[in-house]
Amino acid sequence: MRELVCVKDFEDYAYKVLPRNALDYYRSGAGREETLKENRRAFSRYKLRPRCLRDVSKRDLSTTVMGQKVSIPVGISPTAMQRMAHPEGECANVRAAQAMGTVFILSTIATSSVEEVAEAAPQCTKWFQLYIYKDRELTKSLVRRVEKAGFKALALTVDTPIFGLRLADMRNKFQLPSHLKLANFIGSKASVTNEKGKLTGSAINDLGSLFDATLDWRDIAWLKSITKLPIVLKGILTAEDAIIAADVGIAGILVSNHGARQVDGTSSTIEALDEISKAVGDRVEIYLDGGVTDGTDIFKALALGAKMVFVGRPALWGLAYGGEEGVKKVLGILKTEFDYTLALTGCASIGDIKRNMVVHESYYSRL
């Protein structure tokens, strides 16, 4: 087999080996998937403005997020049901993040439990992706488990009052394979699973039945009242919501459109990042996920105000290729590409990246 040298190579490999049910779940977006395409295409509309004749012989790729030092400014986004991609799923993924010295965000809808993931990589900086469910006691119990397991932050997903319409899953009548389980719900009273953690019917409908469409900003105060963990809001796409988030004391914002899986027709995340970072970048830490597949994407996001980026699907493609080692290869490729981008734009560290080093392509049409 030819050498895999970029994220696209791992994606192509995963498309060949993953079962259709799992592949379509991972790769699909909402509706006509225009936003899914835009998440990637939009990065190409931002252009680098490299500086020359600077000493870049020694480069530092590290940064600090939520008070924790990370080796590279790219972590792993929460993606559901990772054991569909590899038998060790989330446990392999978090071990890769630990080896690379970066952040891993565990999905609530995981096939490995909070406790299993904590045991697999005790030294990794781990965050937990949380929904506030109709059953507040269920939500509270998840928070307590996360705190006990040593997770460092909650990534509260705020763009999912209901699940988006994902046509591929509807056509496939998506079901979690019978040998897997929703590990974080075993033993709970959540109606989505039976006592063994198996989905009890349509995965989309049953999982969606737990969500609370009445949620509003007051529920953030409730969550803050039950935990001392910093809260990152995942799913913000507008400056208006970012300002409210900062006003209510949120620690961070993860600019995200849920991998383009909620509603088709939104902006790409790199486009939304610019207005959000200008609005609140001096008040909260800002991160981005969605469409990052190359080291230059990382550079562009950091220049436009992100502290760090996260990747979801690329890590899944790495899992499909070779579990922990596959994810490490993907992260290693992104690290190398980002390192080269730093050097070739005249930056020796992340602190050298300035906003004016990345501009929208329209900048040149006005010259």
Residue, then its C-alpha position, 0 to 999 in steps of 0.5 A: m500500500r502506498e504511503l499515506v502522507c496527508v489527511k486526505d490519504f487517510e480519509d480515502y483509506a477509511y472510505k474503502v474499509l469502513p462499513r457503509n452504516a458507520l462511514d455514512y454516519y461519520r462523513s455525512g452532514a445535514g440536508r444537501e451538505e452545502t455547509l459540509k463542503e463549505n467548512r473545507r472550501a472556505f479555508s482556501r478563500y483565506k490567503l497567507r501573507p508570509r513575512c521574510l528574513r526572520d530567524v525561524s531556526k528554532r520553532d515552538l509549537s506549544t500553547t496554553v489552553m485553560g491553564q494547561k500547556v499543550s504541545i501542539p495547537v490541534g486537539i481531538s473533537p468529540t465524535a460519537m461511537q468511535r468503536m465503529a471505526h476501531p475496536e478500541g475506539e475512544c480509548a485508542n484515540v485518547r491514548a494518541a492525544q496523550a502521546m502527542g501532548t494535546v487535548f481530547i474531548l470525549s463525546t457523551i454519545a461514546t462507546s467507551s465510558v468516562e471511566e474507561v477513557a480516564e484509565a486509558a490515558p490518565q495523563c492526557t488533558k481531557w474535556f467532556q462534551l456535555y448536553i443538558y438533558k431533559d432529565r437534569e439528574l442524568t446531566k448532573s450524574l454525568v458531570r459528577r462522573v467527569e469531575k471524579a475521573g479528572f476531566k479538566a473542562l466541560a464542552l457544552t454543546v448548545d446547537t442541538p435542541i433537536f438532531g439535524l436531518r442527516l439524509a444518509d442516516m435516514r436512508n440507512k436507518f442508522q443503528l449502532p452495531s449490536h456488539l457495541k454500547l453507549a457506554n455512558f448510559i449503562g445503568s442510567k434511567a435514560s430511555v434511549t438505552n436498555e439495561k445493557g446500554k443498547l439503543t432501543g430503536s432508531a438511534i437518531n430518534d431515541l437519542g434526540s428524545l433526551f434533548d431539551a428544546t426549552l434550554d435557554w441562557r438561564d440553564i448555563a447558570w444552573l450548570k455553573s451552579i453544579t460544577k467548578l469545571p470551566i465551561v466551553l460553549k460548543g456550537i456558537l456561530t455569531a458574535e451576538d451569542a458570543i457576547i452573551a456567552a462572555d457576559v454570563g461568565i463562560a470560560g471559552i467558546l468552541v466555534s463549531n457548526h457540529g461538523a455541518r451536521q445540524v442545519d445546512g446553510t450556516s457559515s463555515t466555522i472559519e468565516a464565523l471565527d473572524e467576527i467572534s474573535k473580534a467581538v470577545g477574543d479579549r474576554v474568553e478563549i476561542y477555539l475552532d473545529g470544522g474543516v481543518t485538514d491541513g497545517t495551513d488551516i491551523f495557521k489561518a485559524l490561529a491568525l484569525g483569533a483561535k487559541m487552538v483547533f480541534v479535528g473530529r473526522p481526521a481522527l476517525w480516519g486515523l482510527a480506521y487506519g490503525g487505532e492509536e497509531g493511526v491517530k498519532k500518524v494523522l496528528g503527526i502529519l498535521k503537526t509537521e504541516f503546521d511546523y512548516t507553515l510557521a517556518l515559511t511564514g516567518c514565525a518561530s512560535i505561535g505568538d509570532i502569528k499576527r492577524n494581518m498574516v491571513v486575509h480574505e481573498s477579497y483583500y487582493s481584489r480591492l488593491 
